[in-house]
Amino acid sequence: MADKTRVLVLCTGNSARSQMAEAFIRRYGGDRFEVHSAGLEPKGINPFTVRVMQEAGYDLAGHRSKDLNEYFGKLHFGYIITVCSRAEAQCPIFPGVSIRLHWPFDDPAAVEGTDEEKLEAFRRVRDEIEAKVRSWLSDVDAEAR
């Protein structure tokens, strides 16, 4: 893994958005990246996250919510990607990070309503994250040429 670029996707709870982004970067980034996700205040993976990712063909079994402190000062990252505004505002400075990106996505866990309304919010955010990951990887590939 030494030749892979490490990516850390950071959110507040590491329960939805960062988990989704981690899964998409793993799939679409192939063997170029070593991908991790973490939260400022990990809350456990939201059951709606598991469900909408299963709908898209992803099994999050074995995934868990991780605290930022599991990585801070222990690994060097080529990219840190924050996927919520709170994480962007509160993320500490990581030594040795080459590129820091901010991709603000709505928090689907904050949606109130019926289970179907919540699922719709999770699906929308999932699809937005997938599109952003694909676009970013396309840009990374173009820059490498």
C-alpha positions as CSV (number, residue, x, y, z in Angstrom):
1,M,0.0,0.0,0.0
2,A,3.0,2.3,0.2
3,D,2.5,3.5,-3.4
4,K,-1.2,4.2,-3.0
5,T,-2.3,7.7,-2.2
6,R,-4.1,7.8,1.1
7,V,-7.5,9.6,1.2
8,L,-9.4,10.5,4.4
9,V,-13.1,11.4,4.1
10,L,-14.2,13.4,7.1
11,C,-17.6,14.2,8.4
12,T,-19.2,15.0,11.8
13,G,-20.6,11.6,12.6
14,N,-19.1,9.2,10.1
15,S,-22.5,7.7,9.8
16,A,-23.6,8.6,6.3
17,R,-21.9,10.9,3.9
18,S,-18.3,10.0,4.6
19,Q,-19.2,6.3,4.6
20,M,-20.8,6.7,1.2
21,A,-17.8,8.6,-0.2
22,E,-15.4,6.1,1.1
23,A,-17.2,3.3,-0.6
24,F,-17.5,5.1,-3.9
25,I,-13.8,6.1,-3.9
26,R,-12.8,2.5,-3.1
27,R,-14.8,1.2,-6.0
28,Y,-14.1,3.8,-8.7
29,G,-10.6,4.7,-7.6
30,G,-9.5,1.1,-8.0
31,D,-6.1,0.3,-6.5
32,R,-4.8,3.9,-6.7
33,F,-6.1,4.9,-3.3
34,E,-6.1,3.7,0.3
35,V,-9.3,5.1,1.5
36,H,-10.4,5.8,5.1
37,S,-13.3,7.7,6.6
38,A,-13.8,9.2,10.1
39,G,-15.9,11.5,12.1
40,L,-15.3,14.3,14.6
41,E,-18.0,12.7,16.8
42,P,-18.7,9.1,15.5
43,K,-22.2,8.0,15.9
44,G,-22.4,4.6,14.3
45,I,-23.5,3.9,10.7
46,N,-27.0,5.0,10.1
47,P,-29.3,2.1,9.0
48,F,-30.6,4.2,6.1
49,T,-27.0,4.5,4.9
50,V,-26.6,0.7,4.9
51,R,-29.9,0.4,3.1
52,V,-29.3,2.9,0.2
53,M,-25.8,1.6,-0.3
54,Q,-27.1,-1.9,-0.6
55,E,-29.6,-0.7,-3.2
56,A,-26.6,0.6,-5.2
57,G,-24.7,-2.7,-4.8
58,Y,-22.5,-1.9,-1.8
59,D,-22.2,-4.1,1.3
60,L,-21.1,-2.0,4.3
61,A,-20.7,-5.1,6.5
62,G,-17.5,-4.7,8.3
63,H,-17.6,-0.9,8.1
64,R,-17.8,1.0,11.4
65,S,-17.9,4.6,12.5
66,K,-14.3,5.8,13.3
67,D,-13.0,8.7,15.3
68,L,-10.7,11.1,13.7
69,N,-8.2,10.4,16.4
70,E,-7.6,6.9,15.0
71,Y,-5.7,8.7,12.2
72,F,-4.6,12.1,13.4
73,G,-0.8,12.1,13.7
74,K,-0.6,8.4,12.7
75,L,-1.0,8.4,8.9
76,H,-0.1,10.9,6.2
77,F,-2.8,11.6,3.7
78,G,-2.5,12.8,0.1
79,Y,-6.1,14.1,0.3
80,I,-8.5,15.1,3.1
81,I,-12.0,15.5,1.9
82,T,-14.6,17.0,4.2
83,V,-18.2,16.3,3.2
84,C,-19.9,18.5,5.7
85,S,-19.5,22.2,6.7
86,R,-19.0,21.4,10.4
87,A,-16.1,19.0,9.7
88,E,-14.6,21.6,7.3
89,A,-14.7,24.3,10.0
90,Q,-13.5,22.0,12.8
91,C,-11.0,19.8,11.1
92,P,-7.5,20.2,12.6
93,I,-4.5,20.8,10.4
94,F,-3.0,17.5,9.3
95,P,0.7,17.6,8.8
96,G,1.8,16.4,5.4
97,V,-1.5,16.6,3.6
98,S,-1.0,17.4,0.0
99,I,-4.6,18.5,-0.9
100,R,-7.6,19.4,1.2
101,L,-11.0,19.4,-0.5
102,H,-14.4,20.4,0.7
103,W,-17.5,18.8,-0.8
104,P,-20.5,20.1,1.1
105,F,-23.5,17.7,1.0
106,D,-26.8,18.0,2.9
107,D,-27.0,15.8,5.9
108,P,-29.6,13.2,5.1
109,A,-29.8,12.1,8.8
110,A,-31.2,15.6,9.6
111,V,-34.3,15.1,7.5
112,E,-37.5,14.6,9.4
113,G,-40.5,12.9,8.1
114,T,-41.6,9.4,7.2
115,D,-39.2,6.6,6.5
116,E,-39.8,7.0,2.8
117,E,-39.0,10.7,3.0
118,K,-35.8,9.9,4.9
119,L,-34.9,7.2,2.4
120,E,-35.4,9.6,-0.5
121,A,-33.0,12.1,1.2
122,F,-30.4,9.4,1.7
123,R,-30.8,8.3,-2.0
124,R,-30.4,11.8,-3.3
125,V,-27.3,12.5,-1.2
126,R,-25.9,9.0,-2.2
127,D,-26.3,9.9,-5.9
128,E,-24.8,13.4,-5.4
129,I,-21.8,11.9,-3.7
130,E,-21.3,9.2,-6.4
131,A,-21.4,11.9,-9.1
132,K,-18.9,14.0,-7.2
133,V,-16.5,11.1,-6.7
134,R,-16.7,10.2,-10.4
135,S,-16.1,13.8,-11.4
136,W,-13.2,14.2,-9.0
137,L,-11.5,11.0,-10.2
138,S,-11.9,12.1,-13.8
139,D,-10.1,15.4,-12.9
140,V,-7.4,13.5,-11.0
141,D,-6.9,11.3,-14.1
142,A,-6.7,14.3,-16.4
143,E,-4.1,16.0,-14.2
144,A,-2.0,12.9,-14.1
145,R,-1.7,12.8,-17.9
